[in-house]
Amino acid sequence: MSKSVSAAISAALLLVLSAPVVAQFQKDAPRIYNIGRVPTPEQIAGWDIDIRPDGQGAPPGHGSVKDGEKVYMDKCAACHGEFGESAGRWPQLAQGKDTLASHDPVKTVGSYFPYLSSVFDYIRRAMPFGDAESLSNDELYSVVAYVLNLNDIVDDKFVLSKETWGKVKMPNQGGFYDDDRERTEKAFWNSNPCMKDCGPPVKITGHAQAVDVTPDEKTQKRGVE
């Protein structure tokens, strides 16, 4: 057998034997697309701004109700009203106590929000409208303290900070609970739901044209040309 033929056979055998290994390697190896770049710690910090209900993750800073009043009047009152009562159709921020179970619930910071972090995080990310994330940390603490005061949650001497975070108790904190449908609705579950031929076939019982509600060429109204 010539050397060229022997080499060709050896190469073919090597390819066949190594194919499963290569396939497994390709399956297990992470795909690298060479798109983007590794974020810097500063870039990660800009996105990592979530806050837990106990205040963990809150930024440094502090703000009083008194200072928050000025921030609110300058940047919030035009939409939300001077007392959180809403201006026009903008969201109402204050009052609404004991309305959630009524036919006309008023969801405000005082009546609905479960945790201080819910209020703080929303204002931090989305307000003022059209200029989100423009508030300094001290302005943010101040305006949140003022909104809490509008809802009679804190007094007018209160100063909000990481140290006083735990003193704020939201009225509707008990109104939120973990999803318990796995336990409370288990009796309604069907482990073998019907997926085919589950009932009598659907029948058409009437046509709109028969009750003269479908316009035809003679009766339909024409628009102004």
C-alpha positions as CSV (number, residue, x, y, z in Angstrom):
1,M,0.0,0.0,0.0
2,S,1.4,3.4,-0.9
3,K,2.2,6.0,1.7
4,S,-0.5,8.4,0.2
5,V,-3.2,5.8,0.4
6,S,-2.2,4.8,4.0
7,A,-2.2,8.4,5.1
8,A,-5.6,9.0,3.5
9,I,-7.1,6.0,5.4
10,S,-5.5,7.1,8.7
11,A,-6.9,10.6,8.3
12,A,-10.4,9.2,7.5
13,L,-10.3,6.9,10.6
14,L,-9.2,9.8,12.8
15,L,-12.0,12.0,11.5
16,V,-14.6,9.3,12.1
17,L,-13.4,8.5,15.6
18,S,-13.0,12.1,16.6
19,A,-16.4,13.2,15.3
20,P,-18.4,12.3,18.5
21,V,-15.8,14.0,20.7
22,V,-15.9,17.1,18.5
23,A,-19.7,17.1,18.5
24,Q,-19.8,16.7,22.3
25,F,-17.3,19.5,22.7
26,Q,-19.3,21.8,20.4
27,K,-22.5,21.0,22.4
28,D,-21.0,21.7,25.8
29,A,-18.8,24.6,24.9
30,P,-20.3,28.1,25.4
31,R,-21.1,30.0,22.2
32,I,-19.0,33.1,21.8
33,Y,-20.4,35.7,19.4
34,N,-17.7,38.4,20.0
35,I,-20.5,41.0,20.4
36,G,-20.3,43.8,23.1
37,R,-17.8,44.1,25.9
38,V,-17.5,43.3,29.5
39,P,-19.2,46.0,31.6
40,T,-17.1,48.0,34.0
41,P,-18.0,48.2,37.7
42,E,-19.2,51.7,37.2
43,Q,-21.6,50.6,34.4
44,I,-23.0,47.8,36.6
45,A,-23.5,50.2,39.5
46,G,-25.6,52.4,37.2
47,W,-28.1,49.6,36.6
48,D,-27.8,47.9,40.0
49,I,-30.1,50.3,41.9
50,D,-32.9,48.0,43.2
51,I,-33.8,48.4,46.9
52,R,-35.2,45.7,49.2
53,P,-38.1,46.5,51.5
54,D,-35.8,46.5,54.5
55,G,-33.7,49.3,52.9
56,Q,-30.8,47.2,51.7
57,G,-29.4,48.8,48.6
58,A,-30.7,52.3,49.4
59,P,-28.2,55.0,48.3
60,P,-26.4,57.3,50.7
61,G,-28.2,60.6,51.5
62,H,-31.0,62.0,53.6
63,G,-33.9,64.4,53.2
64,S,-36.5,66.1,55.3
65,V,-40.2,66.7,54.7
66,K,-39.5,70.4,54.7
67,D,-36.9,70.2,52.0
68,G,-39.1,67.8,50.1
69,E,-41.9,70.3,49.9
70,K,-39.8,72.6,47.7
71,V,-38.6,69.8,45.5
72,Y,-42.2,68.6,45.1
73,M,-43.6,72.0,44.3
74,D,-40.9,72.6,41.7
75,K,-40.9,69.3,40.0
76,C,-44.0,67.3,40.9
77,A,-47.0,69.5,41.8
78,A,-47.7,70.5,38.2
79,C,-48.9,67.0,37.5
80,H,-49.8,65.5,40.9
81,G,-51.3,68.6,42.5
82,E,-50.0,70.6,45.4
83,F,-51.4,68.2,47.9
84,G,-51.1,65.0,45.9
85,E,-54.7,65.3,44.8
86,S,-53.8,65.1,41.1
87,A,-53.9,67.7,38.5
88,G,-56.1,66.8,35.5
89,R,-55.8,63.1,34.8
90,W,-52.3,62.6,36.3
91,P,-52.1,60.0,39.1
92,Q,-53.3,60.9,42.5
93,L,-50.6,60.4,45.2
94,A,-52.3,61.0,48.5
95,Q,-55.4,59.9,50.5
96,G,-57.6,57.1,49.3
97,K,-57.6,55.4,52.7
98,D,-60.0,52.4,53.1
99,T,-61.1,52.6,49.5
100,L,-59.4,49.5,48.1
101,A,-62.4,47.2,48.9
102,S,-64.9,49.7,47.5
103,H,-66.4,49.9,44.1
104,D,-64.2,53.0,43.4
105,P,-60.7,52.1,44.8
106,V,-58.2,55.0,44.9
107,K,-54.7,53.6,44.7
108,T,-52.2,56.1,46.1
109,V,-48.9,55.9,48.0
110,G,-50.8,55.9,51.3
111,S,-53.6,53.5,50.4
112,Y,-51.9,51.0,48.1
113,F,-48.1,50.8,48.1
114,P,-46.9,48.0,50.4
115,Y,-43.3,49.1,51.1
116,L,-41.3,52.3,51.3
117,S,-38.9,50.7,48.7
118,S,-41.8,50.6,46.2
119,V,-42.3,54.3,46.5
120,F,-38.6,55.2,46.6
121,D,-37.7,52.9,43.7
122,Y,-40.5,54.1,41.4
123,I,-39.7,57.8,42.0
124,R,-36.0,57.1,41.6
125,R,-36.4,55.4,38.2
126,A,-39.3,57.2,36.6
127,M,-39.7,60.7,38.0
128,P,-39.9,63.6,37.3
129,F,-41.9,62.8,34.2
130,G,-39.8,63.5,31.2
131,D,-36.6,64.0,33.3
132,A,-36.3,60.6,35.0
133,E,-33.3,60.0,37.3
134,S,-32.4,63.7,37.4
135,L,-33.0,63.9,41.2
136,S,-30.0,63.9,43.5
137,N,-30.0,61.4,46.3
138,D,-30.9,64.1,48.9
139,E,-33.7,65.5,46.7
140,L,-35.0,61.9,46.3
141,Y,-35.0,61.3,50.0
142,S,-36.7,64.7,50.6
143,V,-39.5,64.3,48.1
144,V,-40.3,60.8,49.2
145,A,-40.5,62.0,52.8
146,Y,-42.8,64.8,51.7
147,V,-45.1,62.4,49.8
148,L,-45.2,60.2,52.9
149,N,-46.2,63.2,54.9
150,L,-49.0,64.0,52.5
151,N,-50.4,60.6,53.3
152,D,-50.0,61.1,57.1
153,I,-47.4,58.3,57.3
154,V,-44.7,60.5,58.8
155,D,-44.9,63.8,60.6
156,D,-43.6,67.1,59.2
157,K,-40.4,66.8,61.3
158,F,-39.3,63.5,59.8
159,V,-36.0,63.1,58.0
160,L,-35.7,60.1,55.7
161,S,-32.4,58.2,55.4
162,K,-31.0,54.7,55.4
163,E,-30.9,55.0,59.2
164,T,-34.6,56.0,59.6
165,W,-35.8,53.7,56.8
166,G,-37.1,51.0,59.2
167,K,-39.3,53.6,61.0
168,V,-41.6,53.9,58.0
169,K,-44.6,51.5,58.1
170,M,-46.8,51.6,55.0
171,P,-50.6,51.2,55.8
172,N,-51.2,48.6,53.2
173,Q,-48.2,46.4,53.9
174,G,-50.5,43.6,55.1
175,G,-52.6,43.8,51.9
176,F,-49.9,41.9,49.9
177,Y,-49.0,38.3,50.3
178,D,-47.3,35.5,48.4
179,D,-49.1,33.8,45.5
180,D,-50.9,30.9,47.3
181,R,-52.9,29.5,44.4
182,E,-50.9,26.3,44.5
183,R,-52.6,25.6,47.8
184,T,-55.9,27.5,47.8
185,E,-56.9,26.6,44.2
186,K,-55.6,23.1,44.1
187,A,-59.1,21.7,44.3
188,F,-59.9,23.3,40.9
189,W,-56.9,21.7,39.1
190,N,-57.4,18.9,36.6
191,S,-54.3,16.8,36.0
192,N,-55.8,15.4,32.8
193,P,-57.5,18.3,31.1
194,C,-59.5,17.6,27.9
195,M,-57.5,18.5,24.8
196,K,-59.6,17.1,22.0
197,D,-63.4,16.5,21.3
198,C,-64.2,18.0,24.7
199,G,-67.9,18.7,24.0
200,P,-70.6,19.1,21.4
201,P,-69.6,20.8,18.2
202,V,-70.1,24.5,18.0
203,K,-73.1,25.5,15.9
204,I,-74.1,28.8,14.4
205,T,-77.5,29.8,15.8
206,G,-78.0,33.0,13.9
207,H,-76.6,35.4,11.4
208,A,-76.3,39.2,11.8
209,Q,-77.9,39.6,8.3
210,A,-81.0,37.9,9.4
211,V,-81.7,40.5,12.1
212,D,-80.9,43.3,9.7
213,V,-77.8,44.6,11.4
214,T,-75.4,43.9,8.5
215,P,-75.5,46.7,6.0
216,D,-75.6,46.0,2.3
217,E,-74.8,48.1,-0.7
218,K,-78.3,49.7,-0.6
219,T,-78.6,50.5,3.1
220,Q,-75.0,51.2,4.3
221,K,-74.1,54.8,5.0
222,R,-71.5,56.3,2.8
223,G,-68.8,58.7,4.1
224,V,-68.4,62.1,2.8
225,E,-66.2,62.1,-0.2
